[in-house]
Amino acid sequence: MSKTFKASVNNTFDFEIKDGDISNFDTLQISESKFHVLKQNKSYDAEITRADFYKKSYEVKINNNTYHINISNKLDDLIKDMGFAIGATKHIDSVKAPMPGLILEINVKAHQEVKENDPLLILEAMKMENIITAPTDGIIKSISVNKGEAVEKNQLLIEFEI
């Protein structure tokens, strides 16, 4: 059973590579990061100039041209399709009401910078005060509710600048 990998070069070109394809190269390692490669009677000088093994991200110089390469396999694609990503940062552009309730207090203003877990507002629901916090670091773009206003579940409360 052969393994298949996807390589994205400069975020422009995508290739599928099977582990058997690699054996078609005649490669001679010159140093720890430099290689001489023969492919179909053509000679290439290759150097790995940057490597991040955990992110599967590489910068490779081939005949003085630099290429940025990201490699993924079927598991990486499945994780990405499920909405998970290793080392991914949160990109959240809004906060919505998790339940219907009444806005008791608003602790932020438009254009204010906030850090993750900073209190944004207090929402009273079922006689309980719920502190709604910032899901990520960011800057408040707009506030869509006012103190004393009743809100519905999933109603937009606050937007972040992206």
LINMO-V359608 format. One record per residue. RES is the residue in one small letter. PSI is psi in degrees with one decimal (none if undefined). OMEGA is omega as a letter, one per 40 degrees, with the letter a starting at -180 (* if undefined). BURIAL is # if it has 16 or more other C-alpha atoms within 10 Angstrom, else .. Layout:
RES|PSI|OMEGA|BURIAL  RES|PSI|OMEGA|BURIAL
//
This chain:
m|119.2|a|.  s|149.3|i|.  k|143.7|i|.  t|135.3|i|.  f|153.8|i|.  k|135.1|i|#  a|125.9|i|#  s|122.0|a|#  v|121.9|a|#  n|28.4|a|.  n|25.7|a|.  t|-43.3|a|.  f|133.0|i|.  d|134.5|a|.  f|147.6|i|.  e|130.0|a|.  i|127.1|i|.  k|149.6|a|.  d|-24.9|i|.  g|-25.4|i|.  d|-33.1|a|.  i|-31.6|a|.  s|-11.9|i|.  n|-7.7|i|.  f|139.7|i|.  d|106.1|a|.  t|135.6|i|#  l|120.6|i|.  q|122.4|a|.  i|-41.5|i|.  s|-170.2|a|.  e|-35.1|a|.  s|-0.1|a|.  k|141.9|a|#  f|152.1|i|#  h|125.5|a|#  v|135.0|i|#  l|126.9|i|.  k|118.0|a|.  q|48.7|i|.  n|19.2|i|.  k|140.5|a|.  s|136.4|i|.  y|136.4|i|#  d|123.2|a|#  a|141.7|i|#  e|131.6|i|#  i|109.7|a|#  t|-21.9|i|.  r|138.3|i|.  a|129.5|i|.  d|94.0|a|.  f|-40.2|a|.  y|-34.1|i|.  k|-3.1|a|.  k|45.0|a|.  s|132.6|a|#  y|151.1|i|#  e|123.8|a|#  v|134.4|i|#  k|121.4|i|#  i|118.5|a|#  n|48.9|i|.  n|13.2|i|.  n|132.1|a|.  t|135.1|a|.  y|137.5|i|#  h|123.5|a|#  i|130.9|i|#  n|131.9|a|#  i|139.3|i|#  s|157.7|i|#  n|-173.9|a|.  k|-37.9|i|.  l|-42.8|i|.  d|-42.2|i|#  d|-40.1|i|.  l|-44.1|i|.  i|-42.7|i|.  k|-42.7|i|.  d|-29.7|i|.  m|-6.0|i|.  g|9.8|i|.  f|152.1|i|.  a|136.2|i|.  i|126.8|i|.  g|13.5|a|.  a|147.1|i|.  t|154.2|i|.  k|133.1|i|.  h|88.4|a|.  i|127.9|a|.  d|-3.6|i|#  s|162.6|i|#  v|129.2|i|#  k|157.5|a|#  a|125.5|i|#  p|-15.2|a|#  m|162.8|i|.  p|148.1|i|#  g|-164.6|a|#  l|132.5|i|#  i|113.4|a|#  l|-35.4|a|#  e|142.7|i|#  i|121.1|a|#  n|1.1|a|.  v|166.3|i|#  k|160.5|i|.  a|143.0|i|.  h|8.8|i|.  q|140.4|i|.  e|134.7|i|.  v|155.6|i|#  k|158.2|i|.  e|135.6|i|.  n|4.1|i|.  d|140.9|i|#  p|128.6|i|#  l|-47.6|a|#  l|168.9|i|#  i|127.1|a|#  l|120.5|i|#  e|126.7|i|#  a|131.3|i|#  m|43.4|i|.  k|20.2|i|.  m|141.5|i|.  e|122.2|a|#  n|119.9|i|#  i|119.4|i|#  i|121.5|a|#  t|163.3|i|#  a|127.1|a|#  p|-15.4|a|#  t|167.5|i|#  d|144.9|i|#  g|-172.6|i|#  i|132.4|a|#  i|122.5|i|#  k|-49.4|i|#  s|157.1|i|#  i|122.2|a|#  s|1.4|a|.  v|165.7|i|.  n|157.4|i|.  k|134.1|i|.  g|-3.9|a|.  e|139.6|i|.  a|138.1|a|.  v|155.3|i|#  e|161.8|i|.  k|138.0|a|.  n|10.7|i|.  q|139.1|i|.  l|127.7|i|#  l|-52.9|a|#  i|139.3|i|#  e|143.2|i|#  f|150.0|i|#  e|142.8|a|.  i|none|*|.
//
